[in-house]
C-alpha cells in the first residue's frame, strides 16, 4: 500500500501548524519549547495525512462491497439498477424486485421466477437459438430434479470423491481469495453454490447456470434449508461463454463437473479469464476422456461420445487454461476425475 508523501519547506509550517508563529532569525526560543513545537508539528502532519487517506480507503471498500457485480452480457458495461439496493437476493427481495438496464446499449434485464436473467437473449419473444443436445439435456425439468437425487451419485464410478470432499479440495485452492466474490458457473442445482454460501468465507456467491430449470431446482433447495444466509447468494441465468460481469471484477470462479458439457470449452475459459481479477482463482472439475489406466474399450466408448460432450485428456485441460492466460496450473487426478486450478496473473 503506497503511503502519501509530503515535501515540506519552512513555508508549509504555517499551513500545517497555524499555531506556530513565524520566528525571526534572531528570535530566542528555549530548547523545551522547541521540542514541544516539533512534537505538535509532527502529530499535525500525521493527522492531516493519515485521516483523509484512511477515510478514502474506507469509502472505497464500502463502495466495493455495495456495488452490483453485474454487467451487460452484450457490451460488458455495468448495469444501472432501478429498485431497492443491496445484495439481499433470496425470496424476491432486493435484486429480484429490481430492474436493470445497460446505459450503453439500453438493453434491459429483470428477474424471472426466482432468478435474474442476464443472457443475451433475455426478454426475446420471437427469436430462439438452437442449442447442442448436451446443453438442452440439462434444461430438462426431469434431469434438473434427478441431478442431486441419483444422477450426481453415479459420478463416483468415474473417480469423483463426492461433493463434501470436492468442496474441501476446492476450498484449499480458494484460500488466497477468501472474502471475495465467487461465481459458481454451470452450477446446476446449486450443490456447491449452497456450500460456498454456507461456508461464510465469501462476501458474495452467485449461482450461475444457463438452465432455467436447474436454477428453479436450486431455489427450491435453498428455500428448504434455513441455514443458508439470504444476504450473500444470488441466482443468475447466464451463458458461460458470455458472462455478465465486468472484466477483472471476480475473485473466484468455480465450475463443478461442467467443462465437458460446454459447447466451446476454450470460449468459456477465455471468458472466465476475462472476468477474473489479477490474483483471482479458477477451480474446475470434469471427466477426462480417459486416464492412463483406462481399458481400451472405455476409451473407444468415450471417443464415440465426443460429438455430444467435450471429454478432454489431462494435457488438454492444462493447455486450455494456459492458452487463455491463466498461470500456476495445478491438478489432481483420480481415474477419469480431474480437479484443476489456475490463477489470473
C-alpha positions as CSV (number, residue, x, y, z in Angstrom):
1,X,0.0,0.0,0.0
2,X,1.5,3.3,-1.1
3,X,1.6,6.0,1.6
4,X,1.2,9.6,0.8
5,X,4.5,11.6,0.8
6,X,4.9,15.2,1.6
7,X,7.6,17.6,0.6
8,X,7.8,20.2,3.3
9,X,9.7,23.5,3.4
10,X,9.5,26.3,6.0
11,X,6.6,28.0,4.2
12,X,4.5,24.9,4.8
13,X,4.7,25.3,8.6
14,X,2.1,27.9,8.7
15,X,-0.3,25.7,6.7
16,X,0.1,22.5,8.8
17,X,0.7,24.3,12.2
18,X,-1.3,27.5,12.3
19,X,-0.5,27.9,16.0
20,X,3.2,28.3,15.2
21,X,4.2,32.0,14.7
22,X,6.9,32.8,12.2
23,X,10.1,33.5,14.1
24,X,12.7,36.0,13.1
25,X,16.3,34.8,12.6
26,X,17.2,36.4,15.9
27,X,14.3,35.2,18.0
28,X,15.1,33.5,21.2
29,X,13.4,30.1,21.9
30,X,14.0,27.7,24.7
31,X,15.0,24.1,23.9
32,X,11.9,22.7,25.7
33,X,9.6,25.0,23.7
34,X,11.4,23.9,20.6
35,X,10.8,20.2,21.4
36,X,7.1,20.9,22.1
37,X,6.7,22.7,18.8
38,X,8.4,19.8,17.0
39,X,6.1,17.2,18.6
40,X,3.0,19.3,17.7
41,X,4.2,19.8,14.2
42,X,4.9,16.0,13.7
43,X,1.5,15.0,15.1
44,X,-0.3,17.5,13.0
45,X,1.3,16.2,9.8
46,X,0.4,12.6,10.7
47,X,-3.2,13.5,11.4
48,X,-3.6,15.6,8.3
49,X,-2.1,12.9,6.1
50,X,-3.4,9.7,7.6
51,X,-7.0,10.6,8.3
52,X,-8.1,11.6,4.8
53,X,-6.2,8.6,3.4
54,X,-8.0,6.2,5.8
55,X,-11.3,7.8,5.1
56,X,-10.8,7.4,1.3
57,X,-9.8,3.7,1.8
58,X,-12.9,3.0,3.9
59,X,-15.1,4.7,1.3
60,X,-13.6,2.6,-1.5
61,X,-14.0,-0.6,0.5
62,X,-17.7,0.3,1.3
63,X,-18.3,1.1,-2.4
64,X,-16.8,-2.2,-3.5
65,X,-18.9,-4.2,-1.1
66,X,-22.1,-2.3,-2.0
67,X,-21.6,-2.2,-5.8
68,X,-23.6,-4.5,-8.0
69,X,-21.3,-7.1,-9.6
70,X,-23.4,-7.4,-12.8
71,X,-22.6,-6.2,-16.3
72,X,-24.4,-6.3,-19.6
73,X,-23.6,-9.5,-21.5
74,X,-23.7,-7.6,-24.8
75,X,-21.2,-4.9,-24.1
76,X,-19.9,-5.7,-20.6
77,X,-20.8,-2.2,-19.3
78,X,-22.0,-2.1,-15.6
79,X,-25.8,-2.3,-15.2
80,X,-27.9,0.5,-13.7
81,X,-30.3,-0.8,-11.1
82,X,-33.8,0.6,-10.6
83,X,-35.1,-0.8,-7.3
84,X,-34.1,-1.4,-3.7
85,X,-30.3,-1.5,-3.1
86,X,-28.4,-4.4,-1.5
87,X,-27.5,-8.0,-2.3
88,X,-30.3,-9.5,-0.2
89,X,-31.5,-11.8,-3.0
90,X,-33.4,-14.8,-1.9
91,X,-37.2,-14.9,-2.0
92,X,-37.8,-11.9,-4.3
93,X,-36.1,-9.2,-2.2
94,X,-33.7,-6.5,-3.3
95,X,-32.3,-7.7,-6.6
96,X,-35.4,-9.8,-7.5
97,X,-37.5,-6.7,-7.0
98,X,-35.3,-4.6,-9.2
99,X,-34.9,-3.9,-12.9
100,X,-31.5,-3.5,-14.6
101,X,-30.5,-1.5,-17.7
102,X,-27.3,-1.1,-19.6
103,X,-26.5,2.6,-20.0
104,X,-24.5,1.8,-23.2
105,X,-26.8,-0.3,-25.3
106,X,-30.1,0.3,-23.4
107,X,-30.9,-3.4,-23.1
108,X,-33.0,-4.2,-20.0
109,X,-32.9,-7.2,-17.7
110,X,-35.2,-8.4,-15.0
111,X,-35.9,-11.3,-12.7
112,X,-37.8,-14.3,-13.9
113,X,-39.3,-16.8,-11.5
114,X,-36.6,-16.7,-8.8
115,X,-33.5,-15.9,-10.8
116,X,-32.1,-12.9,-12.6
117,X,-31.9,-13.5,-16.4
118,X,-28.7,-12.0,-17.7
119,X,-28.4,-13.8,-21.0
120,X,-28.1,-12.1,-24.4
121,X,-31.5,-13.5,-25.4
122,X,-33.2,-12.3,-22.2
123,X,-36.6,-10.7,-23.0
124,X,-36.7,-12.0,-26.6
125,X,-40.2,-13.3,-27.5
126,X,-39.7,-14.5,-31.1
127,X,-36.1,-15.5,-31.6
128,X,-34.8,-18.7,-30.0
129,X,-31.4,-20.3,-30.5
130,X,-30.8,-24.0,-31.2
131,X,-28.5,-25.5,-28.6
132,X,-26.4,-28.7,-28.6
133,X,-28.0,-31.8,-27.2
134,X,-25.8,-31.8,-24.2
135,X,-26.9,-28.3,-23.3
136,X,-30.6,-29.0,-23.8
137,X,-30.4,-32.1,-21.7
138,X,-29.7,-30.2,-18.6
139,X,-32.5,-27.7,-19.3
140,X,-35.0,-30.6,-18.8
141,X,-37.1,-30.4,-15.6
142,X,-36.6,-34.2,-15.2
143,X,-32.8,-34.0,-15.3
144,X,-32.8,-31.0,-13.0
145,X,-35.0,-32.8,-10.5
146,X,-32.8,-36.0,-10.6
147,X,-29.4,-34.3,-10.6
148,X,-29.0,-34.5,-6.8
149,X,-31.4,-37.4,-6.4
150,X,-29.2,-40.1,-8.1
151,X,-27.6,-38.5,-11.1
152,X,-24.6,-36.9,-9.3
153,X,-24.0,-40.0,-7.2
154,X,-23.1,-42.0,-10.3
155,X,-20.1,-39.8,-10.7
156,X,-18.3,-41.8,-8.1
157,X,-17.8,-44.6,-10.6
158,X,-15.6,-42.3,-12.6
159,X,-13.4,-41.4,-9.6
160,X,-15.3,-38.3,-8.3
161,X,-14.6,-38.4,-4.5
162,X,-18.1,-37.0,-3.6
163,X,-19.4,-33.4,-3.0
164,X,-18.1,-33.0,0.5
165,X,-14.5,-34.0,-0.4
166,X,-14.6,-32.0,-3.6
167,X,-15.8,-28.9,-1.7
168,X,-12.9,-29.3,0.8
169,X,-10.4,-29.6,-2.1
170,X,-11.8,-26.5,-3.8
171,X,-11.6,-24.5,-0.6
172,X,-7.9,-25.2,-0.4
173,X,-7.3,-23.8,-3.8
174,X,-9.6,-20.8,-3.0
175,X,-7.7,-19.8,0.2
176,X,-5.9,-16.9,-1.4
177,X,-9.2,-15.3,-2.4
178,X,-11.5,-16.0,0.5
179,X,-13.5,-13.0,1.4
180,X,-14.1,-12.0,-2.2
181,X,-16.8,-12.5,-4.8
182,X,-17.3,-16.1,-6.0
183,X,-19.1,-17.1,-9.2
184,X,-20.3,-20.8,-9.4
185,X,-20.7,-21.1,-13.2
186,X,-22.7,-24.0,-14.6
187,X,-23.9,-24.5,-11.0
188,X,-26.6,-27.0,-11.9
189,X,-29.0,-27.4,-8.9
190,X,-26.6,-25.3,-6.7
191,X,-25.0,-28.3,-5.0
192,X,-21.7,-26.3,-4.5
193,X,-23.2,-22.8,-4.6
194,X,-25.0,-23.6,-1.4
195,X,-21.9,-25.0,0.3
196,X,-19.9,-21.9,-0.7
197,X,-22.6,-19.6,0.7
198,X,-23.0,-21.5,3.9
199,X,-19.2,-21.5,4.5
200,X,-19.3,-17.8,5.2
201,X,-15.9,-17.4,3.5
202,X,-17.0,-15.2,0.6
203,X,-18.6,-11.7,0.5
204,X,-21.0,-12.8,-2.2
205,X,-21.8,-16.0,-4.0
206,X,-23.5,-16.1,-7.4
207,X,-25.0,-19.4,-8.6
208,X,-25.0,-19.1,-12.4
209,X,-26.4,-21.6,-15.0
210,X,-27.9,-21.5,-18.4
211,X,-30.7,-23.9,-17.5
212,X,-33.8,-22.2,-16.1
213,X,-35.0,-25.5,-14.5
214,X,-31.6,-26.0,-12.7
215,X,-32.0,-22.6,-11.2
216,X,-35.6,-23.3,-10.1
217,X,-34.4,-26.5,-8.5
218,X,-31.6,-24.6,-6.8
219,X,-34.1,-22.1,-5.4
220,X,-36.3,-25.0,-4.0
221,X,-33.3,-26.4,-2.2
222,X,-32.4,-23.0,-0.8
223,X,-35.9,-22.5,0.4
224,X,-35.8,-25.8,2.3
225,X,-32.6,-25.0,4.1
226,X,-32.8,-22.3,6.7
227,X,-29.1,-22.5,7.4
228,X,-28.2,-20.7,4.2
229,X,-27.7,-17.0,4.6
230,X,-30.1,-14.9,2.5
231,X,-27.8,-11.9,2.1
232,X,-24.9,-13.2,0.0
233,X,-26.4,-15.7,-2.5
234,X,-27.9,-14.8,-5.9
235,X,-29.3,-17.0,-8.7
236,X,-28.4,-15.7,-12.2
237,X,-29.1,-17.2,-15.6
238,X,-26.0,-16.7,-17.7
239,X,-24.1,-18.2,-20.6
240,X,-20.6,-19.3,-19.6
241,X,-19.3,-18.1,-22.9
242,X,-20.8,-14.6,-22.4
243,X,-20.5,-13.9,-18.6
244,X,-22.4,-10.9,-17.3
245,X,-19.7,-9.5,-15.2
246,X,-17.2,-6.6,-15.7
247,X,-13.6,-7.6,-16.7
248,X,-11.3,-8.1,-13.8
249,X,-14.1,-8.0,-11.2
250,X,-14.3,-11.5,-9.8
251,X,-12.1,-13.1,-7.2
252,X,-13.1,-16.8,-7.6
253,X,-14.8,-18.9,-10.3
254,X,-15.9,-22.5,-9.7
255,X,-17.1,-24.9,-12.3
256,X,-18.0,-28.3,-10.9
257,X,-18.4,-31.2,-13.4
258,X,-19.0,-28.7,-16.1
259,X,-16.3,-28.3,-18.7
260,X,-17.2,-31.4,-20.6
261,X,-20.8,-30.0,-21.1
262,X,-19.7,-26.7,-22.6
263,X,-20.2,-26.3,-26.3
264,X,-16.9,-24.5,-26.5
265,X,-14.5,-25.0,-23.5
266,X,-12.0,-22.6,-25.0
267,X,-14.5,-19.7,-25.2
268,X,-15.8,-20.5,-21.7
269,X,-12.3,-20.5,-20.1
270,X,-11.4,-17.3,-22.0
271,X,-14.5,-15.6,-20.5
272,X,-13.6,-16.9,-17.1
273,X,-10.1,-15.5,-17.5
274,X,-11.6,-12.1,-18.6
275,X,-13.8,-11.7,-15.5
276,X,-11.1,-12.8,-13.0
277,X,-9.1,-10.0,-11.4
278,X,-5.4,-10.2,-11.0
279,X,-4.7,-12.9,-8.5
280,X,-8.2,-14.4,-9.0
281,X,-8.5,-18.2,-8.9
282,X,-10.4,-20.6,-11.2
283,X,-11.2,-24.1,-9.9
284,X,-12.9,-26.8,-12.0
285,X,-13.7,-30.5,-12.2
286,X,-14.6,-32.6,-15.2
287,X,-14.5,-36.1,-16.6
288,X,-11.4,-36.9,-18.6
289,X,-11.8,-38.7,-21.9
290,X,-9.7,-41.4,-20.4
291,X,-7.0,-41.9,-17.8
292,X,-3.7,-43.8,-18.1
293,X,-5.3,-46.8,-16.6
294,X,-8.5,-46.8,-18.7
295,X,-9.1,-50.0,-20.7
296,X,-9.2,-49.7,-24.5
297,X,-13.0,-50.5,-24.5
298,X,-13.7,-47.5,-22.3
299,X,-11.5,-45.3,-24.5
300,X,-13.4,-46.3,-27.6
301,X,-16.8,-45.6,-25.9
302,X,-15.7,-42.1,-24.7
303,X,-14.3,-41.2,-28.1
304,X,-17.6,-42.0,-29.6
305,X,-19.3,-39.5,-27.3
306,X,-17.1,-36.6,-28.3
307,X,-19.8,-35.3,-30.6
308,X,-22.1,-34.6,-27.6
309,X,-19.6,-33.8,-24.8
310,X,-16.1,-32.3,-24.7
311,X,-14.2,-35.0,-22.9
312,X,-10.5,-33.9,-22.8
313,X,-7.3,-35.6,-21.7
314,X,-5.2,-34.2,-18.8
315,X,-2.8,-32.3,-21.0
316,X,-5.6,-30.6,-23.0
317,X,-7.1,-29.2,-19.8
318,X,-3.8,-27.6,-18.8
319,X,-3.2,-26.2,-22.3
320,X,-6.7,-24.7,-22.4
321,X,-6.0,-22.8,-19.2
322,X,-2.6,-21.6,-20.1
323,X,-3.6,-20.6,-23.6
324,X,-6.3,-18.4,-22.0
325,X,-3.7,-16.5,-20.0
326,X,-4.0,-18.4,-16.7
327,X,-0.9,-19.4,-14.7
328,X,0.1,-21.5,-11.7
329,X,-1.8,-24.5,-13.1
330,X,-2.3,-27.4,-10.7
331,X,-4.4,-30.6,-10.9
332,X,-5.4,-33.7,-9.0
333,X,-6.4,-36.8,-11.0
334,X,-8.2,-39.9,-9.8
335,X,-9.4,-42.4,-12.6
336,X,-11.3,-40.1,-15.0
337,X,-11.9,-37.4,-12.4
338,X,-9.7,-34.3,-12.5
339,X,-9.8,-31.2,-10.3
340,X,-7.7,-28.3,-11.7
341,X,-6.8,-24.9,-10.6
342,X,-5.3,-21.9,-12.3
343,X,-4.7,-18.2,-11.4
344,X,-5.1,-14.9,-13.3
345,X,-1.6,-13.2,-13.3
